Amino acid sequence: MPRQKHCRPEDLFQAIGRRDMWRYWPLLPFKSVEADFSPLEVGPSPTISCDKLAKKLGISRLFLKDDGRNPSASLKDRASNVAVAKALELGFSNIYCASTGNAASSLSCISAAAGLNCYIFVPAATPEAKLSQMLVFGSRVLRIDASYDEVFDLSMSIGEEKGWYCRNSAINPYLLEGKKTATFELFEALNWNVPDYILVSAGDGTILSSVYKAIMDLLDYGLISRSPVVLGVQGENSSAIADTYDSGFPFEPIDQTTQCVADSINVGKPRDVIKACSYTKQNGGGFIRVSDDEIVAAIYTLARTCGIFSEPAGAAALAGLEKALADGIIGRKASVALLITGNGLKDIRPVAALCKESKVLPPDEKLIKEELK
Ligand SMILES: Cc1ncc(COP(=O)(O)O)c(C=O)c1O
């Protein structure tokens, strides 16, 4: 669709009888709606106004985009949906990806629904819940005793030799296009009003880039009139994108050996680092670094004040907000949206100690009442 200024949403997103992410197909890389290959609905995920937590943090509004509610329980379903549609459009019957976990469980899910053969390359340390998703959905899973960064390179070499369709971050140009539908939904839920800040965690940097791309698309069509400040959140020992950004323009990737409680953003060689840094510079955004303890504390805060159980990488966005408020980067009157990118049941390791501590009681009413005291 040609660029046009000041389009009405109803003209751009014509009624197509679907409420999922395919509603936005005029802004996706397809000539027509390509939705029929799968009965699954990816999006819309809820945008929740969490007033209790906003009050506790001292900000004016807090919106949580809970993308853990997608078919495989992460935002990655948006990218996999577009990748599978493209693979089918181009006539492939095999698809592959390397992943820290979610891209693979998501690709396995959507491929199963679409009838594509799916090949998955993951580090051996991938959380069990994500691994079981891949296996249950019937993918051929290659679990490799190496880091995500090494697994990525191995997958490229094998996938290319086999001639399979590639759903790897930054290699596949369409992933970012699919991921931007989360930001479209966020703005639509806010009636095209713009929050002051959006925070999201960054591993390869594709989700972060997709937020910027969505904002640029919406500005182009006049659906929003200003840009929020976007902040990418990284682990303090897993901050290759933030470090590259800080090193200044022209950006030269700074790869590193990483450690982060949030496996999904434990990435030492981010594949979309240049795009993420360039968009950040172009749009006046920035980065926040958070510790493992801050991420785990944010999991509890989200769960206990908002009723949202987030996986560590999703909760990192809240940890980033708390850090930005403490450091005065975000002012107390701001309105803020956080992308909660994955569901907490995908990786319970950071909270597993709670189950171990929980005492087993005998079936004795007196003793149970005693315990309640
Ligand atoms: C739950 C979750 N959040 C955030 C990210 C980071 O996304 P990206 O690698 O596009 O930066 C991922 C990536 O795996 C993820 O699974």
The ligand as an ORCA input file, in Angstrom:
! r2SCAN-3c Opt
* xyz 0 1
  C      10.427    -13.682     26.105
  C      11.438    -12.955     25.283
  N      11.662    -11.662     25.549
  C      12.593    -10.952     24.863
  C      13.356    -11.540     23.887
  C      14.377    -10.725     23.155
  O      14.012    -10.575     21.809
  P      15.113    -10.253     20.708
  O      16.028    -11.431     20.639
  O      14.338    -10.028     19.465
  O      15.831     -9.039     21.195
  C      13.147    -12.899     23.568
  C      13.972    -13.586     22.551
  O      14.103    -14.794     22.560
  C      12.161    -13.608     24.279
  O      11.913    -14.903     24.016
*
